[in-house]
Amino acid sequence: YVPILRHLCPASAMQRAALLAVLGFAAVGGAAGVALRARRTGQEPDTSCGKGFDNLVQGSQDYYRTAAVELWTHPSHVTDNATFEAEFECWFASMCTTKCGGLPSKADSRKKDLTAKCLSVQVDWLKIWNMFSEEEVKWFKKNYPSNEVQEEGETAVHYKQAMETAKEVNKKELLCLTLFTIDDECVKWPHIRLGK
């Protein structure tokens, strides 16, 4: 580099040395920046929404759309399926991607009662929660993406706070969506199948 610098930069040896030092620091800083970016992009991808709603097959997306219309019927919650659309689509995509944890359908034993309770404005979320089997409760608690994150002495917040808010505001509808999805064999049909 020194002969090139003498030709391009007719300056004193001290000025050339200073220029070389600056160029050297710039090269080291650039390499550090590349290393930092490489570490950032090497993070694990967020798979809390499975492979993502938009990546589900059309039939699964259609199932969700019919469920969102059929299950959000309470006058106070009728538009919440749109308000929290991204959060409910996230949970639905996670269920589909994981094949509902391999949980078996219980449609034969609970579909009629589940339908009546989910569509009734008189029934609260606890009645739906009590319809979950012990295995379904464990699976839901382990897989619904809103784990509490709290440092000692701090107020509790949740990883994916919007998911927690959607769950708390629309608990009954979310639990109904979960059980219908499981009972419809984790979306074997392009529409929700209500009991008769």
C-alpha positions as CSV (number, residue, x, y, z in Angstrom):
1,Y,0.0,0.0,0.0
2,V,2.8,2.4,0.8
3,P,4.1,2.8,-2.9
4,I,0.5,3.4,-4.0
5,L,0.0,6.0,-1.2
6,R,3.2,7.8,-2.2
7,H,1.9,8.1,-5.7
8,L,-1.7,9.1,-4.8
9,C,-0.9,11.1,-1.7
10,P,2.4,13.1,-2.0
11,A,2.6,13.8,1.7
12,S,5.1,13.3,4.4
13,A,5.8,9.9,5.8
14,M,4.0,10.9,9.0
15,Q,0.8,11.8,7.1
16,R,1.0,8.5,5.1
17,A,1.3,6.6,8.4
18,A,-1.7,8.4,9.9
19,L,-3.7,7.6,6.8
20,L,-2.7,3.9,7.0
21,A,-3.7,3.9,10.7
22,V,-7.2,5.4,9.9
23,L,-7.7,2.9,7.0
24,G,-6.7,0.1,9.4
25,F,-9.1,1.1,12.1
26,A,-11.9,1.4,9.5
27,A,-11.2,-2.1,8.2
28,V,-11.3,-3.5,11.8
29,G,-14.5,-1.6,12.6
30,G,-16.1,-2.8,9.4
31,A,-15.2,-6.4,10.2
32,A,-16.7,-6.0,13.7
33,G,-19.9,-4.7,12.2
34,V,-20.1,-7.6,9.9
35,A,-19.6,-10.0,12.8
36,L,-22.3,-8.2,14.8
37,R,-24.8,-8.4,12.0
38,A,-24.0,-12.1,11.5
39,R,-24.7,-12.8,15.2
40,R,-28.0,-10.9,15.0
41,T,-29.2,-12.8,11.9
42,G,-28.1,-16.1,13.5
43,Q,-30.9,-15.9,16.1
44,E,-33.5,-18.5,16.3
45,P,-36.6,-17.6,14.2
46,D,-39.8,-16.9,16.2
47,T,-41.9,-20.0,15.7
48,S,-44.7,-19.1,18.2
49,C,-47.1,-18.7,15.2
50,G,-46.1,-22.0,13.7
51,K,-45.3,-21.5,10.0
52,G,-47.6,-18.4,9.9
53,F,-51.2,-18.0,8.9
54,D,-50.4,-16.9,5.4
55,N,-48.4,-20.1,4.8
56,L,-51.3,-22.4,5.7
57,V,-53.1,-24.1,2.9
58,Q,-56.2,-22.3,1.7
59,G,-58.6,-24.9,3.2
60,S,-57.1,-24.2,6.7
61,Q,-57.4,-20.5,6.2
62,D,-61.0,-21.0,5.1
63,Y,-61.7,-23.0,8.2
64,Y,-60.4,-20.2,10.4
65,R,-62.5,-17.6,8.6
66,T,-65.7,-19.6,9.1
67,A,-64.8,-20.2,12.8
68,A,-64.1,-16.5,13.4
69,V,-67.6,-15.7,12.1
70,E,-69.5,-18.5,13.9
71,L,-67.7,-18.3,17.3
72,W,-67.6,-14.5,17.8
73,T,-71.3,-14.0,18.4
74,H,-71.5,-12.2,21.8
75,P,-72.7,-8.6,21.2
76,S,-69.7,-7.3,23.2
77,H,-67.2,-9.4,21.2
78,V,-68.6,-9.5,17.6
79,T,-65.8,-7.4,16.1
80,D,-63.0,-8.6,18.4
81,N,-62.2,-11.3,15.8
82,A,-61.1,-8.4,13.6
83,T,-59.5,-6.3,16.4
84,F,-57.3,-9.2,17.4
85,E,-57.1,-10.9,14.0
86,A,-53.3,-11.2,13.9
87,E,-53.3,-12.8,17.4
88,F,-56.0,-15.3,16.7
89,E,-54.5,-16.2,13.3
90,C,-51.2,-16.7,15.1
91,W,-52.7,-19.2,17.6
92,F,-54.6,-21.0,14.8
93,A,-51.5,-21.3,12.7
94,S,-49.6,-22.6,15.6
95,M,-52.2,-25.2,16.2
96,C,-52.3,-26.3,12.6
97,T,-48.5,-26.4,12.3
98,T,-48.2,-28.6,15.3
99,K,-51.2,-30.7,14.4
100,C,-52.8,-29.7,17.7
101,G,-50.0,-31.6,19.6
102,G,-51.4,-34.8,18.3
103,L,-54.5,-34.5,20.6
104,P,-57.3,-36.8,19.6
105,S,-60.7,-35.4,18.5
106,K,-63.5,-35.7,21.1
107,A,-66.2,-34.5,18.7
108,D,-68.3,-37.6,19.2
109,S,-68.6,-37.0,23.0
110,R,-68.7,-33.2,23.2
111,K,-69.4,-31.5,19.8
112,K,-73.2,-30.9,20.5
113,D,-72.6,-29.5,24.0
114,L,-69.6,-27.5,22.9
115,T,-71.6,-25.9,20.1
116,A,-74.5,-25.0,22.4
117,K,-72.1,-23.5,25.0
118,C,-69.9,-21.6,22.5
119,L,-72.9,-20.0,20.8
120,S,-74.8,-19.1,24.0
121,V,-74.3,-15.6,25.3
122,Q,-75.3,-16.9,28.8
123,V,-72.3,-19.3,29.1
124,D,-68.9,-17.9,30.3
125,W,-65.4,-19.1,29.5
126,L,-65.1,-21.3,32.6
127,K,-67.7,-23.7,31.3
128,I,-65.7,-24.1,28.1
129,W,-62.4,-24.5,30.1
130,N,-64.1,-27.3,32.1
131,M,-64.7,-29.1,28.8
132,F,-60.9,-29.4,28.2
133,S,-59.4,-32.8,29.1
134,E,-56.4,-32.8,31.4
135,E,-54.1,-33.5,28.4
136,E,-55.7,-30.5,26.5
137,V,-55.2,-28.2,29.5
138,K,-51.5,-29.1,29.7
139,W,-51.0,-28.7,26.0
140,F,-52.8,-25.3,25.9
141,K,-50.8,-23.9,28.8
142,K,-47.6,-25.1,27.3
143,N,-48.2,-23.9,23.8
144,Y,-50.3,-20.8,23.9
145,P,-47.6,-18.1,23.2
146,S,-47.9,-15.6,26.1
147,N,-45.5,-16.8,28.8
148,E,-45.1,-14.4,31.8
149,V,-41.7,-12.7,31.8
150,Q,-40.8,-10.9,35.0
151,E,-37.7,-9.8,36.8
152,E,-37.6,-9.9,40.5
153,G,-39.5,-6.9,41.9
154,E,-41.0,-5.8,38.6
155,T,-44.5,-5.9,37.3
156,A,-45.4,-9.0,35.3
157,V,-45.5,-8.7,31.6
158,H,-46.0,-11.4,29.0
159,Y,-43.9,-12.5,26.0
160,K,-46.2,-11.5,23.2
161,Q,-48.3,-9.2,25.4
162,A,-50.9,-8.8,22.6
163,M,-51.5,-12.5,22.6
164,E,-52.2,-12.4,26.4
165,T,-54.5,-9.4,25.9
166,A,-56.4,-11.2,23.1
167,K,-56.8,-14.3,25.4
168,E,-58.0,-12.3,28.4
169,V,-60.5,-10.2,26.4
170,N,-61.9,-13.1,24.3
171,K,-61.1,-16.1,26.5
172,K,-64.4,-18.0,25.8
173,E,-64.1,-17.5,22.0
174,L,-60.4,-18.5,22.0
175,L,-61.1,-21.6,24.1
176,C,-64.0,-22.5,21.7
177,L,-61.7,-22.0,18.7
178,T,-59.1,-24.3,20.3
179,L,-61.6,-27.1,21.1
180,F,-63.3,-27.0,17.7
181,T,-59.9,-27.1,16.0
182,I,-58.9,-30.1,18.0
183,D,-62.3,-31.8,17.5
184,D,-62.3,-31.2,13.7
185,E,-59.1,-33.2,13.7
186,C,-56.9,-30.2,13.6
187,V,-58.7,-28.8,10.5
188,K,-59.6,-31.7,8.2
189,W,-62.4,-29.7,6.6
190,P,-62.5,-26.2,5.0
191,H,-65.1,-25.0,7.5
192,I,-65.9,-25.3,11.2
193,R,-68.3,-28.2,11.9
194,L,-70.9,-27.2,14.5
195,G,-72.8,-29.8,16.4
196,K,-76.5,-30.3,15.7
